[in-house]
């Protein structure tokens, strides 16, 4: 997606250890117009697939998932990292590593918001190691629903997440990224279009 790639080129920062800072675009500040364009593009990429709901992880996945859900006219569910007192009843619980926080984080979704037999589109901010997306996919499987697609704002191909997802059995599921980073050596950010 050209507008996103241009913003990453202009504002993205390589913080080392594979960490891309795009706080002015997605992870702290949001550009509503760009976010709507991302949702429209995600909806276009998955237009031929029947989607019943979207699943994401808090917090940075919520905005692109919401705009995609708006365009597709489907509900958006997000996995919580902490269980609120309002989350009663059965939950789906998975853990995933946090690249920016260090360590493992819990991901919880109330069973009332993932239903058996539904087609679920996973949308998130990054595809890096693939472990967060796989945790979300395991939740979908636990709910006896089906992952029908995975969309991310940014994929970092050098971290192998796509390969991990394919090895885990999601090779037949369309996986789309709006921007693809193929390298982050020596403080640079190399995008697929470069």
Helices and strands as residue ranges (DSSP letters): H 2-11, E 13-14, E 20-21, I 23-27, H 32-45, E 53-57, H 60-72, E 75-79, E 91-97, E 104-110, G 111-113, E 119-127, H 131-142, E 146-156, G 157-159, H 161-165, I 166-170, E 174-183, E 190-191
